[in-house]
Amino acid sequence: FSKPFRATDIESVLDVVTLEKEKKETAIEEDRPTTPPPPPTIKEAPSKEEAPAPPSKPSTPKTTGKPSTPKITGKKRQLKLLVAEDNPVNQKVLTRVLNRAGVSDITVVDNGQKAVDICRQIKFDAILTDVEMPVLDGLDACQQIVRDDPLALVVFVTAHSLAEFQKRAKGTGCWGILPKPFRLPDVESLLDRIEAACKEVPRRDESTKSADDDFSTASPKQGPSASVRAKSAKAAAPSRNLKVLYAEDNVVNQKVLSKVLNRAGISDITIVDNGLKAVEICQKIPFDVVFMDVQMPVMDGMDATRVIVDRDPNANVIFVTAHALDEFKAQAVSVGARN
């Protein structure tokens, strides 16, 4: 579709992609061979000479000694979280608490530089980071993540005194603090506010909010702010179970389309800033649709689309461009773009 675009333009495209995805899933289910039931077995009565064997005792299941998967005690949450923590014990503790609070999509890295790098490849709903880490500490990592994405929700998980640490944390652009030691209700309260913040479009408006409004400290008694409650009360778009890749080198355009996609019900969005990265990530992750800019560094959208479609003829690649449609459409179709 062409720039400038409206939310209705994107929603119509997503409706088509969603419908085709459902058709494919239905076709796969119908094509699965059904195995006929096994023929009934006829047991012969034991002869008088052969006494029936005594019934065997039920076997007791063996215990492996491995810890069981943490139970989800709260509601299931559709959140994609990144945990940056170098201590393996703390990694396991926080991951288990998040699992019990209803989060299953968790990525763990062990230093701040890895957190910065992966946030440039994958869109997370929130980043929970330790402060003291090797290579790059949490404060510097937070500053870089927020510089790359001003809408990023970065939460420090720390035992530092809140009074003396809050000022330093605010200066990095972080969204909140989860004090150690924490309990399950503390984490659930934090996740409730993250979910509410993710429903806002935009999640943070620097022109209308002060740093104090953006800053959030976890507490089991603290609920969403008044502004969050007011915005959450608005009717939300129906959630669409689509995995979207957006290849665009312009930061402003990245934010604009991401916000429109969020408003259209898409939450699983991955952003890359050139065509080569789009080609590489499509080899590792199957996407339902790829939105592609035309003019990008390293590899432009045309060449990237050609490679992606050659490797996967079913790929749905859609160009997002201001080029004149009449003269551009034939060229886009020739490289395998859907629209």
QUIUR-V591234 format. One record per run of one state. SS is the DSSP state (~ for helix, > for strand, _ for the rest). FROM is the first residue (numbers start at 1). LEN is the number of residues. If there is no record, write none. Layout:
# QUIUR-V591234
SS:FROM:LEN  SS:FROM:LEN
This chain:
# QUIUR-V591234
_:1:1  >:2:1  _:3:4  ~:7:25  _:32:45  >:77:8  _:85:3  ~:88:13  _:101:2  >:103:7  _:110:2  ~:112:8  _:120:6  >:126:4  _:130:8  ~:138:11  _:149:5  >:154:5  _:159:3  ~:162:11  _:173:3  >:176:4  _:180:4  ~:184:16  _:200:11  ~:211:4  _:215:1  >:216:2  _:218:8  ~:226:7  _:233:10  >:243:5  _:248:3  ~:251:13  _:264:4  >:268:5  _:273:2  ~:275:10  _:285:4  >:289:4  _:293:8  ~:301:11  _:312:5  >:317:3  _:320:1  >:321:1  _:322:3  ~:325:10  _:335:5
